[in-house]
Amino acid sequence: MKRIGLLTSGGDCQALNPAMRGVVKSLMFSGEQIEIYGFLNGYQGLIYGNYRMLDVSDFSGILTRGGTILGSSRTPFKTIREPDEKGLDKVESMKHNYFKLNLDCLVILGGNGSHKTANLLREEGLNIVTLPKTIDNDLWGTDMTFGFQSAVDIATNVIDNIHTTADSHGRVFIVEVMGHKVGYLTLNAGMASGADIILIPEIPYDIDKVIEAIEQRKKRGSKFTIIAVAEGAISKKDAKLSKKEYKKKLESSPFPSVSYEIAEEIKKKTGQEVRVTVPGHMQRGGSPCPYDRVFASRLGAEAGKLILKGHYGFMVGYRNREIVKVPLEEVAGKLKKVEPDSSIVKEAKMLGISFGD
């Protein structure tokens, strides 16, 4: 008998349910008897003992369902060692609930912050296996995270649909794509949709270079420009500020986001009409795309295999087109960013895409 805990932590994404389904089905078809305990709303469920015992039928019909059947929440790692408002030791409480249920393993589906806490629990003696979830694709130790491709598809579709109206009115259109610290989503969606300018956090932009790219398009006879902007894009000027100074600037800014600031600067310097579109959380919603359904299912199945073998303390990752196991201590606290001199950035520039640098 294997007693397995499941929890989904952090922001939701499209393939959490297929990944959990993959874990459970692989264990079920191994012939091993299993009991599955689902902790509700991420680490909060583990901390406060909010869980329910799940039946195999709970994982039927969820392959195409977005979000998470367990619910999710953010529990910041930086406060995980701090007692809650009633003085509860959160780490000790998680350990208590794990051992109270006599779990053989806890499977955690999450992104960067979630993996920090997962590694902490591993260090505290819990058997942990994790799966890499995030639409940002910024988790260290894996070439791909589930949820990413589905979000790329949605963001691409938004930009695709902007093309016709931008062309009809001869406007500059800015589409703001999710990604505070990392630009993989904006970069891939921008390339897939034929964006003319792509601005990402890893490559600070010069607004004059952005305007130069717009003017060059006009000279070539193009009457519109599409700019894909990551929500964490930053100008070269602002990149020189300290974190404290930049935070202060954002707090006092009259603009709701960087896209509106860029739009205002373009309008002032060129006189062109500029429109901003922000698809927001719809990028995390809806059904997982076929790629993510397959990918998340594969990761889940491999997690089941690790559990059956008693191989704990690993994230199931994806490197060089193969599923691999990555030690949690190598993953926790590391962020995978777009390298400015990476081949994909160079190839995008070869295609005439400007990064404003």
Residue frames as qw, qx, qy, qz and C-alpha x, y, z in Angstrom:
[[0.000, 0.887, 0.462, 0.000, 0.00, 0.00, 0.00],
 [0.393, 0.136, 0.010, 0.910, 1.29, 3.42, -1.01],
 [0.097, -0.841, -0.469, 0.252, -0.16, 6.47, 0.73],
 [0.437, 0.226, 0.238, 0.837, 0.42, 9.53, -1.45],
 [0.006, -0.761, -0.337, 0.554, -0.27, 13.20, -0.80],
 [0.417, 0.461, 0.422, 0.660, -0.89, 15.68, -3.63],
 [0.058, -0.814, -0.297, 0.495, -0.90, 19.46, -3.61],
 [0.475, 0.577, 0.295, 0.595, -0.81, 22.23, -6.21],
 [0.384, -0.679, -0.208, 0.590, 0.89, 25.43, -5.12],
 [0.202, -0.306, 0.265, 0.892, 1.25, 28.95, -6.50],
 [0.450, 0.390, -0.131, -0.793, -0.50, 30.33, -9.55],
 [0.782, 0.226, 0.566, -0.134, -2.68, 27.91, -11.45],
 [0.145, 0.464, -0.609, -0.627, -2.05, 26.86, -15.03],
 [0.723, 0.207, -0.253, -0.608, -3.67, 24.70, -17.67],
 [0.739, 0.199, -0.635, -0.107, -2.11, 21.27, -17.12],
 [0.246, -0.420, 0.697, -0.526, -2.14, 20.72, -13.38],
 [0.824, -0.004, 0.318, -0.469, -5.01, 18.25, -13.59],
 [0.868, 0.393, -0.294, -0.078, -3.44, 16.12, -16.36],
 [0.276, 0.553, -0.697, 0.363, -0.20, 15.97, -14.35],
 [0.474, -0.273, 0.639, -0.541, -1.97, 14.72, -11.21],
 [0.903, 0.206, 0.061, -0.372, -3.96, 12.29, -13.33],
 [0.660, 0.525, -0.534, 0.060, -0.67, 10.97, -14.73],
 [0.072, -0.450, 0.764, -0.456, 0.70, 10.32, -11.24],
 [0.655, -0.072, 0.522, -0.542, -2.41, 8.48, -10.06],
 [0.885, 0.341, -0.080, -0.307, -3.02, 6.44, -13.21],
 [0.507, 0.537, -0.662, 0.126, 0.60, 5.26, -13.38],
 [0.207, -0.316, 0.790, -0.483, 0.42, 4.07, -9.78],
 [0.764, 0.102, 0.321, -0.550, -2.99, 2.49, -10.32],
 [0.863, 0.415, -0.205, -0.204, -1.93, 0.52, -13.39],
 [0.192, 0.570, -0.773, 0.202, 1.27, -0.65, -11.69],
 [0.710, -0.218, -0.666, -0.075, -0.88, -2.95, -9.57],
 [0.265, 0.044, -0.595, 0.758, 0.16, -1.18, -6.36],
 [0.259, -0.744, -0.615, 0.006, -2.62, -0.48, -3.88],
 [0.263, 0.243, -0.093, 0.929, -2.82, 3.26, -3.28],
 [0.158, -0.803, -0.523, 0.239, -4.49, 5.84, -1.07],
 [0.336, 0.408, 0.149, 0.836, -4.46, 9.41, -2.35],
 [0.239, -0.738, -0.439, 0.454, -4.83, 12.45, -0.09],
 [0.331, 0.604, 0.249, 0.681, -5.38, 15.78, -1.78],
 [0.304, -0.471, -0.346, 0.752, -4.36, 18.85, 0.24],
 [0.217, 0.827, 0.493, 0.162, -6.61, 21.78, -0.57],
 [0.081, 0.989, 0.011, 0.123, -5.35, 25.19, -1.68],
 [0.487, 0.663, -0.437, 0.364, -1.65, 24.42, -1.82],
 [0.412, 0.172, -0.689, 0.571, 0.61, 24.49, 1.22],
 [0.406, -0.312, 0.244, -0.824, -2.25, 26.05, 3.21],
 [0.880, -0.138, -0.255, -0.376, -3.96, 22.66, 3.14],
 [0.755, 0.106, -0.551, 0.339, -0.84, 20.92, 4.39],
 [0.099, 0.333, -0.462, 0.816, -0.29, 23.52, 7.11],
 [0.463, -0.166, 0.320, -0.809, -3.84, 23.46, 8.48],
 [0.265, 0.014, 0.957, -0.120, -4.71, 19.84, 7.73],
 [0.612, 0.459, 0.178, -0.618, -7.31, 20.60, 5.10],
 [0.070, 0.291, -0.867, -0.399, -7.41, 17.56, 2.85],
 [0.829, 0.108, 0.210, -0.507, -9.72, 14.97, 1.42],
 [0.515, -0.161, 0.818, 0.198, -9.18, 11.39, 0.45],
 [0.468, 0.489, -0.326, -0.660, -9.44, 11.02, -3.30],
 [0.810, 0.147, 0.563, -0.067, -10.78, 8.13, -5.31],
 [0.417, -0.049, 0.647, 0.637, -9.46, 7.07, -8.71],
 [0.242, 0.698, 0.638, 0.217, -12.75, 8.36, -10.13],
 [0.127, -0.887, -0.106, 0.431, -11.74, 11.90, -9.07],
 [0.237, -0.533, 0.515, 0.628, -9.09, 11.77, -11.79],
 [0.408, 0.365, 0.772, 0.324, -11.45, 10.67, -14.54],
 [0.232, 0.818, 0.473, 0.233, -12.43, 13.29, -17.11],
 [0.257, -0.907, -0.004, 0.333, -9.86, 15.89, -16.02],
 [0.683, 0.014, 0.366, 0.632, -7.32, 15.49, -18.83],
 [0.268, 0.545, 0.376, 0.700, -8.82, 18.45, -20.69],
 [0.325, -0.876, -0.349, -0.068, -9.76, 20.49, -17.65],
 [0.331, 0.593, -0.273, 0.681, -7.74, 23.61, -16.78],
 [0.429, -0.678, 0.250, -0.542, -7.00, 24.90, -13.29],
 [0.237, 0.232, -0.897, 0.291, -6.70, 22.45, -10.42],
 [0.626, -0.437, -0.563, -0.318, -9.28, 20.23, -8.76],
 [0.619, -0.343, -0.518, 0.480, -7.45, 20.77, -5.45],
 [0.122, -0.983, -0.119, -0.069, -7.38, 24.55, -5.51],
 [0.695, 0.189, -0.166, 0.673, -4.18, 26.57, -5.13],
 [0.241, -0.967, -0.085, 0.003, -2.73, 29.49, -3.22],
 [0.495, 0.610, -0.369, 0.497, 0.54, 31.33, -2.74],
 [0.722, -0.679, -0.061, 0.118, 2.45, 30.70, 0.49],
 [0.316, 0.865, -0.344, 0.182, 5.59, 32.86, 0.25],
 [0.850, 0.028, -0.392, 0.352, 8.79, 31.00, 1.07],
 [0.252, 0.465, -0.350, 0.773, 10.28, 34.06, 2.77],
 [0.458, -0.427, 0.290, -0.724, 7.64, 33.82, 5.52],
 [0.810, -0.079, -0.545, -0.204, 7.43, 30.03, 5.77],
 [0.544, -0.009, -0.655, 0.525, 9.55, 29.97, 8.94],
 [0.150, -0.216, 0.281, -0.923, 7.48, 32.74, 10.54],
 [0.108, 0.326, 0.876, -0.339, 4.60, 31.70, 12.83],
 [0.049, -0.561, -0.593, -0.575, 1.10, 32.50, 11.57],
 [0.215, -0.571, 0.040, -0.791, -1.14, 35.06, 13.29],
 [0.803, -0.502, -0.062, -0.315, -2.02, 32.51, 15.99],
 [0.335, -0.708, 0.617, -0.078, 1.60, 31.54, 16.58],
 [0.959, 0.097, 0.263, -0.050, 1.47, 28.28, 14.63],
 [0.276, -0.543, 0.666, 0.431, 4.82, 26.95, 13.43],
 [0.726, 0.478, -0.111, -0.482, 4.00, 26.32, 9.76],
 [0.421, 0.478, -0.767, -0.084, 6.89, 23.99, 9.02],
 [0.141, -0.139, 0.907, -0.371, 6.28, 21.82, 12.08],
 [0.631, 0.276, 0.396, -0.607, 2.57, 21.75, 11.25],
 [0.673, 0.487, -0.403, -0.385, 3.25, 20.52, 7.70],
 [0.247, 0.349, -0.896, 0.118, 5.50, 17.80, 9.05],
 [0.374, 0.002, 0.742, -0.557, 2.90, 16.81, 11.64],
 [0.725, 0.363, 0.157, -0.564, 0.13, 16.45, 9.04],
 [0.544, 0.490, -0.645, -0.217, 2.41, 14.47, 6.72],
 [0.159, 0.231, -0.928, 0.247, 3.34, 11.96, 9.42],
 [0.507, 0.076, 0.541, -0.667, -0.18, 11.86, 10.90],
 [0.798, 0.381, -0.044, -0.464, -1.44, 10.49, 7.59],
 [0.721, -0.264, 0.612, 0.190, 1.54, 8.11, 7.43],
 [0.629, 0.738, -0.076, -0.231, 2.31, 9.25, 3.89],
 [0.854, -0.025, 0.293, 0.429, 4.93, 7.47, 1.82],
 [0.404, 0.081, 0.296, 0.862, 5.43, 10.52, -0.39],
 [0.172, 0.780, 0.320, -0.510, 4.14, 14.03, -1.01],
 [0.488, 0.337, 0.493, 0.637, 3.87, 15.08, -4.67],
 [0.042, -0.738, -0.189, 0.646, 4.09, 18.85, -5.11],
 [0.481, 0.547, 0.460, 0.508, 3.20, 20.61, -8.35],
 [0.148, -0.930, -0.163, 0.294, 4.54, 24.15, -8.45],
 [0.501, 0.794, -0.093, 0.332, 6.95, 26.79, -9.66],
 [0.427, 0.508, -0.463, 0.587, 9.98, 28.53, -8.16],
 [0.334, -0.499, 0.416, -0.683, 8.65, 29.48, -4.74],
 [0.920, -0.169, 0.014, -0.353, 6.89, 26.16, -4.35],
 [0.869, 0.244, -0.365, 0.229, 10.12, 24.32, -5.05],
 [0.111, 0.547, -0.532, 0.637, 11.95, 26.25, -2.34],
 [0.639, -0.346, 0.365, -0.583, 9.41, 25.04, 0.20],
 [0.970, 0.101, -0.164, -0.149, 9.48, 21.53, -1.29],
 [0.623, 0.418, -0.520, 0.408, 13.23, 21.39, -0.82],
 [0.223, -0.495, 0.501, -0.674, 12.86, 22.66, 2.75],
 [0.863, -0.184, 0.167, -0.440, 10.44, 19.82, 3.49],
 [0.884, 0.280, -0.356, 0.119, 12.91, 17.38, 1.94],
 [0.288, 0.501, -0.567, 0.587, 15.58, 18.72, 4.28],
 [0.491, -0.367, 0.417, -0.671, 13.16, 18.22, 7.17],
 [0.265, -0.169, 0.942, -0.120, 12.90, 14.51, 6.38],
 [0.690, 0.396, 0.373, -0.477, 9.80, 14.25, 4.18],
 [0.493, 0.079, 0.740, 0.451, 9.73, 12.10, 1.03],
 [0.302, 0.723, 0.105, -0.613, 9.11, 14.60, -1.76],
 [0.462, 0.196, 0.638, 0.584, 8.66, 14.36, -5.54],
 [0.169, 0.652, 0.156, -0.723, 7.85, 17.51, -7.52],
 [0.524, 0.495, 0.579, 0.381, 6.54, 18.39, -10.97],
 [0.269, -0.217, 0.092, 0.934, 7.50, 21.63, -12.80],
 [0.147, 0.753, 0.633, 0.103, 4.51, 23.94, -13.25],
 [0.089, -0.669, -0.100, 0.731, 4.56, 27.51, -14.55],
 [0.573, 0.759, 0.304, 0.050, 3.49, 29.42, -17.64],
 [0.015, -0.941, 0.287, 0.181, 6.77, 31.37, -17.39],
 [0.925, 0.286, -0.154, 0.199, 9.02, 28.37, -18.16],
 [0.101, 0.825, -0.394, 0.393, 11.52, 29.85, -15.69],
 [0.832, -0.491, 0.226, -0.124, 12.16, 26.83, -13.46],
 [0.042, 0.693, -0.716, -0.069, 15.76, 25.74, -13.21],
 [0.396, -0.233, 0.886, -0.060, 16.66, 22.17, -14.16],
 [0.547, 0.415, 0.727, 0.006, 14.10, 21.62, -16.91],
 [0.184, 0.025, 0.486, 0.854, 13.94, 22.79, -20.51],
 [0.338, -0.353, -0.482, -0.727, 10.14, 22.96, -20.34],
 [0.186, 0.098, 0.719, -0.663, 7.42, 23.40, -17.74],
 [0.027, 0.490, 0.827, 0.274, 3.82, 22.34, -18.23],
 [0.004, -0.829, -0.413, 0.376, 1.43, 25.23, -18.71],
 [0.215, -0.518, 0.304, 0.770, 3.95, 27.14, -20.78],
 [0.136, 0.076, 0.743, 0.650, 2.88, 25.96, -24.22],
 [0.002, 0.688, 0.725, 0.037, -0.80, 26.50, -23.46],
 [0.140, -0.814, -0.173, 0.536, -0.05, 30.08, -22.39],
 [0.214, -0.306, 0.521, 0.768, 2.05, 30.62, -25.53],
 [0.123, 0.392, 0.812, 0.415, -0.91, 29.48, -27.63],
 [0.061, -0.825, -0.535, 0.173, -3.27, 31.94, -25.91],
 [0.201, -0.727, 0.089, 0.651, -0.89, 34.91, -26.06],
 [0.245, -0.089, 0.675, 0.690, -0.13, 34.12, -29.70],
 [0.101, 0.591, 0.763, 0.241, -3.81, 34.05, -30.55],
 [0.106, -0.851, -0.296, 0.421, -4.28, 37.47, -28.93],
 [0.187, -0.568, 0.360, 0.716, -1.48, 39.00, -30.98],
 [0.241, 0.193, 0.806, 0.505, -2.73, 37.25, -34.13],
 [0.060, 0.746, 0.662, 0.036, -6.12, 38.87, -33.65],
 [0.167, -0.788, -0.068, 0.589, -4.58, 42.30, -33.09],
 [0.392, -0.122, 0.544, 0.731, -2.94, 42.24, -36.53],
 [0.195, 0.559, 0.672, 0.445, -6.09, 42.90, -38.52],
 [0.134, -0.927, -0.344, 0.073, -7.24, 45.88, -36.48],
 [0.431, -0.622, 0.211, 0.619, -3.72, 47.30, -36.34],
 [0.364, 0.083, 0.620, 0.690, -3.49, 47.04, -40.11],
 [0.094, 0.732, 0.626, 0.252, -6.95, 48.52, -40.66],
 [0.189, -0.960, -0.197, 0.062, -6.24, 51.62, -38.59],
 [0.556, 0.608, -0.229, 0.518, -2.51, 51.97, -39.14],
 [0.474, -0.813, 0.165, -0.294, -1.76, 51.99, -35.43],
 [0.273, 0.404, -0.802, 0.347, 0.97, 50.84, -33.10],
 [0.814, -0.415, -0.185, -0.361, -0.39, 48.07, -30.90],
 [0.039, 0.471, -0.787, 0.397, 1.24, 46.92, -27.68],
 [0.846, -0.279, -0.368, -0.267, 0.23, 43.53, -26.27],
 [0.205, -0.624, 0.626, -0.420, 1.35, 43.02, -22.69],
 [0.821, 0.006, -0.565, -0.089, 2.22, 39.39, -21.98],
 [0.748, -0.654, 0.064, -0.094, 2.68, 37.84, -18.53],
 [0.841, 0.133, -0.199, 0.485, 6.21, 37.52, -17.16],
 [0.310, -0.950, 0.007, 0.030, 7.57, 39.72, -14.34],
 [0.454, -0.705, 0.478, 0.260, 11.15, 38.47, -14.28],
 [0.439, -0.154, 0.790, 0.399, 11.51, 36.21, -17.32],
 [0.400, 0.503, -0.151, -0.751, 10.59, 36.69, -20.98],
 [0.217, -0.045, 0.933, 0.282, 10.20, 33.18, -22.41],
 [0.332, 0.581, 0.721, -0.180, 6.44, 33.56, -22.84],
 [0.240, 0.845, 0.031, -0.476, 6.67, 36.95, -24.54],
 [0.076, -0.537, 0.687, 0.484, 9.57, 35.86, -26.72],
 [0.247, 0.097, 0.939, 0.219, 7.85, 32.71, -27.99],
 [0.306, 0.698, 0.610, -0.218, 4.42, 34.26, -28.44],
 [0.111, 0.813, -0.140, -0.554, 5.96, 37.29, -30.12],
 [0.086, -0.371, 0.782, 0.493, 7.90, 35.18, -32.60],
 [0.276, 0.286, 0.915, 0.068, 4.94, 32.87, -33.27],
 [0.247, 0.782, 0.525, -0.227, 2.62, 35.79, -34.04],
 [0.519, 0.505, 0.257, 0.639, 5.02, 37.87, -36.10],
 [0.266, -0.917, -0.160, 0.250, 5.47, 40.70, -33.60],
 [0.518, 0.759, -0.096, 0.381, 7.81, 43.41, -34.90],
 [0.064, 0.610, -0.522, 0.593, 9.29, 44.38, -31.54],
 [0.796, -0.380, -0.471, 0.011, 9.70, 42.17, -28.46],
 [0.026, -0.672, 0.430, -0.602, 10.62, 43.66, -25.09],
 [0.840, -0.301, -0.450, 0.030, 11.61, 41.29, -22.27],
 [0.537, -0.840, 0.074, 0.005, 13.07, 41.77, -18.76],
 [0.831, -0.251, 0.236, 0.437, 16.43, 40.21, -19.65],
 [0.485, 0.260, 0.299, 0.780, 17.16, 42.76, -22.40],
 [0.050, -0.693, -0.315, 0.646, 16.60, 46.33, -21.14],
 [0.460, 0.632, 0.484, 0.395, 15.26, 48.54, -23.93],
 [0.174, -0.273, 0.041, 0.945, 16.09, 52.01, -25.18],
 [0.395, 0.662, 0.519, -0.369, 12.86, 53.78, -26.12],
 [0.229, 0.728, -0.311, -0.567, 14.66, 55.59, -28.93],
 [0.059, -0.238, 0.914, 0.323, 15.64, 52.22, -30.42],
 [0.326, 0.427, 0.822, -0.189, 12.01, 51.10, -30.18],
 [0.339, 0.786, 0.172, -0.488, 10.88, 54.24, -32.02],
 [0.050, 0.572, -0.641, -0.510, 13.64, 53.76, -34.58],
 [0.219, 0.063, 0.960, 0.162, 12.28, 50.29, -35.35],
 [0.342, 0.659, 0.589, -0.320, 8.78, 51.74, -35.78],
 [0.220, 0.795, -0.163, -0.541, 10.06, 54.45, -38.13],
 [0.091, -0.363, 0.827, 0.421, 12.02, 51.93, -40.19],
 [0.328, 0.353, 0.876, -0.009, 8.83, 49.93, -40.70],
 [0.310, 0.797, 0.288, -0.431, 7.06, 53.05, -41.91],
 [0.076, 0.678, -0.497, -0.537, 9.85, 53.72, -44.40],
 [0.135, -0.107, 0.941, 0.290, 9.42, 50.17, -45.73],
 [0.394, -0.146, -0.510, -0.751, 5.74, 50.84, -46.31],
 [0.388, -0.364, -0.835, 0.139, 4.31, 49.18, -43.20],
 [0.208, -0.585, -0.085, -0.779, 1.63, 51.36, -41.65],
 [0.738, -0.590, 0.000, -0.327, 1.33, 49.43, -38.36],
 [0.307, 0.453, -0.763, 0.344, 3.62, 47.93, -35.74],
 [0.834, -0.433, -0.272, -0.205, 2.99, 45.15, -33.22],
 [0.120, 0.571, -0.651, 0.485, 4.98, 45.25, -29.98],
 [0.814, -0.353, -0.461, -0.038, 4.94, 42.28, -27.57],
 [0.002, -0.646, 0.456, -0.612, 5.91, 43.54, -24.12],
 [0.577, -0.230, -0.736, 0.267, 6.57, 41.38, -21.06],
 [0.388, -0.858, -0.266, -0.207, 4.96, 42.86, -17.95],
 [0.670, -0.636, 0.053, 0.379, 8.43, 42.95, -16.39],
 [0.621, 0.521, 0.116, 0.574, 10.14, 44.71, -19.31],
 [0.405, -0.796, -0.093, 0.439, 12.46, 47.48, -18.16],
 [0.433, 0.885, -0.087, 0.145, 14.22, 50.38, -19.85],
 [0.713, 0.247, -0.317, 0.574, 18.00, 50.73, -19.83],
 [0.058, -0.593, 0.226, -0.771, 17.57, 53.88, -17.75],
 [0.730, -0.489, 0.086, -0.470, 15.47, 52.12, -15.11],
 [0.947, 0.005, -0.283, 0.148, 17.74, 49.08, -15.11],
 [0.436, 0.430, -0.409, 0.677, 20.48, 51.29, -13.63],
 [0.447, -0.598, 0.165, -0.645, 18.34, 52.06, -10.59],
 [0.037, -0.189, 0.908, -0.373, 18.65, 50.10, -7.37],
 [0.228, -0.381, -0.885, -0.140, 15.79, 47.74, -6.49],
 [0.139, -0.574, -0.546, 0.594, 14.62, 50.23, -3.86],
 [0.057, 0.395, -0.158, -0.903, 14.74, 53.16, -6.29],
 [0.209, -0.053, -0.752, -0.623, 12.91, 51.24, -9.01],
 [0.196, -0.479, -0.846, 0.129, 10.21, 50.09, -6.60],
 [0.053, -0.563, -0.317, 0.761, 9.70, 53.69, -5.52],
 [0.118, 0.229, -0.442, -0.859, 9.44, 54.78, -9.15],
 [0.221, -0.252, -0.871, -0.359, 6.79, 52.15, -9.88],
 [0.168, -0.540, -0.718, 0.405, 4.79, 53.14, -6.79],
 [0.021, 0.615, 0.144, -0.775, 4.68, 56.77, -7.89],
 [0.111, -0.015, 0.680, 0.724, 4.13, 56.08, -11.60],
 [0.497, 0.276, 0.160, -0.807, 0.91, 57.39, -13.18],
 [0.579, 0.266, -0.615, -0.464, 0.87, 54.36, -15.49],
 [0.885, -0.235, 0.189, -0.354, -0.77, 51.03, -14.56],
 [0.900, -0.102, 0.333, 0.262, 2.07, 49.10, -16.20],
 [0.378, -0.433, 0.443, 0.688, 5.18, 49.50, -18.33],
 [0.374, 0.398, 0.704, 0.454, 3.18, 49.04, -21.54],
 [0.050, 0.915, 0.399, 0.022, 1.21, 52.24, -20.94],
 [0.331, -0.782, 0.197, 0.491, 4.42, 54.13, -20.21],
 [0.432, -0.095, 0.648, 0.620, 5.93, 52.89, -23.48],
 [0.259, 0.663, 0.651, 0.265, 2.72, 53.80, -25.33],
 [0.090, -0.951, -0.186, 0.232, 2.82, 57.36, -23.98],
 [0.374, -0.595, 0.407, 0.583, 6.46, 57.83, -24.97],
 [0.403, 0.186, 0.719, 0.535, 5.83, 56.52, -28.49],
 [0.145, 0.822, 0.541, 0.100, 2.82, 58.78, -28.91],
 [0.201, -0.900, 0.004, 0.386, 4.73, 61.85, -27.73],
 [0.350, -0.521, 0.529, 0.571, 7.75, 61.23, -29.96],
 [0.233, 0.073, 0.796, 0.554, 6.00, 60.01, -33.12],
 [0.406, 0.169, 0.006, -0.898, 2.46, 61.34, -32.97],
 [0.416, -0.019, -0.825, -0.382, 1.18, 57.88, -33.89],
 [0.747, -0.348, 0.030, -0.565, -1.91, 56.35, -32.32],
 [0.244, 0.272, -0.903, 0.225, -0.98, 53.63, -29.85],
 [0.782, -0.337, -0.101, -0.515, -3.29, 51.08, -28.25],
 [0.037, -0.391, 0.868, -0.305, -2.51, 48.69, -25.39],
 [0.835, -0.162, -0.341, -0.400, -4.06, 45.23, -24.97],
 [0.135, -0.441, 0.796, -0.393, -3.55, 43.27, -21.74],
 [0.697, -0.099, -0.624, -0.339, -4.87, 39.67, -21.93],
 [0.411, -0.532, 0.480, -0.563, -3.87, 39.14, -18.29],
 [0.472, -0.247, 0.801, -0.272, -4.93, 36.00, -16.46],
 [0.860, 0.358, 0.064, -0.357, -6.68, 34.51, -19.47],
 [0.443, 0.612, -0.655, -0.018, -3.16, 33.33, -20.37],
 [0.105, -0.282, 0.894, -0.332, -3.34, 30.93, -17.41],
 [0.612, 0.143, 0.502, -0.594, -6.91, 29.81, -18.03],
 [0.744, 0.383, -0.259, -0.482, -8.85, 27.44, -20.23],
 [0.991, -0.013, 0.135, -0.014, -8.10, 23.90, -21.32],
 [0.446, -0.560, 0.559, 0.418, -4.52, 22.70, -21.70],
 [0.547, 0.592, -0.408, -0.430, -3.34, 22.46, -25.29],
 [0.980, 0.102, -0.156, -0.075, -2.60, 18.96, -26.68],
 [0.522, 0.504, -0.535, 0.432, 1.15, 19.40, -26.14],
 [0.213, -0.474, 0.549, -0.655, 0.67, 20.15, -22.46],
 [0.884, -0.165, 0.093, -0.426, -1.78, 17.27, -22.01],
 [0.913, 0.233, -0.304, 0.142, 0.83, 14.83, -23.31],
 [0.353, 0.541, -0.496, 0.581, 3.76, 16.50, -21.57],
 [0.426, -0.470, 0.424, -0.647, 2.11, 16.76, -18.15],
 [0.957, -0.087, -0.011, -0.277, 0.87, 13.18, -18.41],
 [0.786, 0.349, -0.412, 0.300, 4.40, 11.97, -19.15],
 [0.077, 0.527, -0.527, 0.662, 5.83, 13.88, -16.19],
 [0.690, -0.351, 0.259, -0.578, 3.12, 12.52, -13.92],
 [0.976, 0.070, -0.189, -0.082, 3.76, 8.96, -15.05],
 [0.598, 0.413, -0.492, 0.479, 7.49, 9.33, -14.37],
 [0.271, -0.513, 0.445, -0.682, 6.71, 10.74, -10.92],
 [0.904, -0.194, 0.060, -0.375, 4.71, 7.59, -10.26],
 [0.874, 0.260, -0.357, 0.201, 7.69, 5.51, -11.28],
 [0.205, 0.525, -0.530, 0.633, 9.96, 7.37, -8.85],
 [0.600, -0.406, 0.313, -0.614, 7.47, 6.74, -6.05],
 [0.980, -0.009, -0.105, -0.170, 7.30, 3.02, -6.83],
 [0.757, 0.327, -0.389, 0.410, 11.09, 2.82, -6.76],
 [0.606, -0.701, -0.226, 0.299, 11.36, 4.88, -3.58],
 [0.523, 0.166, 0.074, 0.833, 13.44, 7.54, -5.30],
 [0.150, -0.901, -0.402, 0.067, 12.57, 10.72, -3.41],
 [0.360, -0.693, 0.081, 0.619, 13.95, 14.25, -3.30],
 [0.344, -0.002, 0.583, 0.736, 13.68, 14.85, -7.02],
 [0.453, 0.563, 0.087, -0.685, 11.87, 17.05, -9.51],
 [0.665, 0.302, 0.632, 0.258, 10.76, 15.30, -12.67],
 [0.074, 0.729, -0.168, -0.659, 12.20, 17.48, -15.43],
 [0.772, 0.558, 0.295, 0.073, 12.76, 17.55, -19.16],
 [0.180, -0.766, 0.426, 0.446, 16.20, 17.95, -20.72],
 [0.052, 0.411, -0.760, -0.500, 17.32, 17.37, -24.28],
 [0.672, 0.052, -0.402, -0.620, 13.92, 15.85, -25.14],
 [0.578, -0.082, -0.804, 0.112, 14.15, 13.25, -22.39],
 [0.607, -0.710, -0.103, -0.342, 12.37, 12.99, -19.03],
 [0.519, 0.293, -0.600, 0.533, 14.94, 13.19, -16.23],
 [0.584, -0.725, -0.354, 0.089, 15.04, 13.38, -12.44],
 [0.299, 0.626, -0.232, 0.682, 16.71, 16.46, -10.99],
 [0.463, -0.295, -0.626, 0.554, 17.78, 16.74, -7.33],
 [0.144, -0.891, -0.420, -0.095, 15.60, 19.29, -5.55],
 [0.472, -0.699, 0.009, 0.537, 18.60, 21.03, -4.04],
 [0.406, -0.018, 0.453, 0.793, 19.75, 21.88, -7.56],
 [0.043, 0.614, 0.608, 0.502, 16.38, 23.41, -8.44],
 [0.321, -0.814, -0.448, 0.183, 15.39, 25.39, -5.35],
 [0.279, -0.804, -0.021, 0.524, 16.13, 29.10, -5.42],
 [0.325, -0.226, 0.538, 0.744, 17.34, 29.24, -9.01],
 [0.494, 0.684, 0.252, -0.473, 15.66, 31.11, -11.84],
 [0.575, 0.128, 0.604, 0.537, 16.07, 30.16, -15.50],
 [0.189, 0.770, 0.086, -0.604, 16.18, 33.30, -17.63],
 [0.719, 0.662, 0.158, 0.139, 16.40, 34.08, -21.33],
 [0.595, -0.376, 0.227, 0.673, 20.05, 34.56, -22.20],
 [0.268, 0.826, -0.007, -0.496, 20.44, 37.76, -24.29],
 [0.161, 0.595, -0.674, -0.408, 23.01, 36.01, -26.50],
 [0.619, 0.059, 0.775, -0.114, 21.03, 32.76, -26.83],
 [0.211, 0.051, 0.768, 0.603, 20.41, 31.28, -30.26],
 [0.116, 0.677, 0.724, 0.065, 16.67, 32.02, -30.19],
 [0.059, -0.860, -0.131, 0.490, 17.30, 35.73, -29.55],
 [0.213, -0.431, 0.547, 0.685, 19.92, 35.85, -32.31],
 [0.201, 0.273, 0.845, 0.414, 17.56, 34.10, -34.71],
 [0.076, 0.812, 0.542, -0.203, 14.73, 36.47, -33.84],
 [0.093, -0.768, 0.152, 0.615, 17.01, 39.39, -34.66],
 [0.248, -0.133, 0.749, 0.599, 17.93, 37.71, -37.95],
 [0.153, 0.562, 0.790, 0.195, 14.23, 37.78, -38.76],
 [0.078, 0.501, 0.188, 0.841, 14.17, 41.53, -38.28],
 [0.517, -0.735, -0.434, -0.068, 12.65, 41.57, -34.79],
 [0.152, 0.623, -0.336, 0.690, 13.85, 44.44, -32.60],
 [0.614, -0.442, -0.587, 0.288, 14.48, 44.02, -28.89],
 [0.158, -0.962, -0.119, -0.190, 14.92, 47.74, -28.36],
 [0.689, -0.595, 0.172, 0.377, 18.59, 47.31, -27.54]]
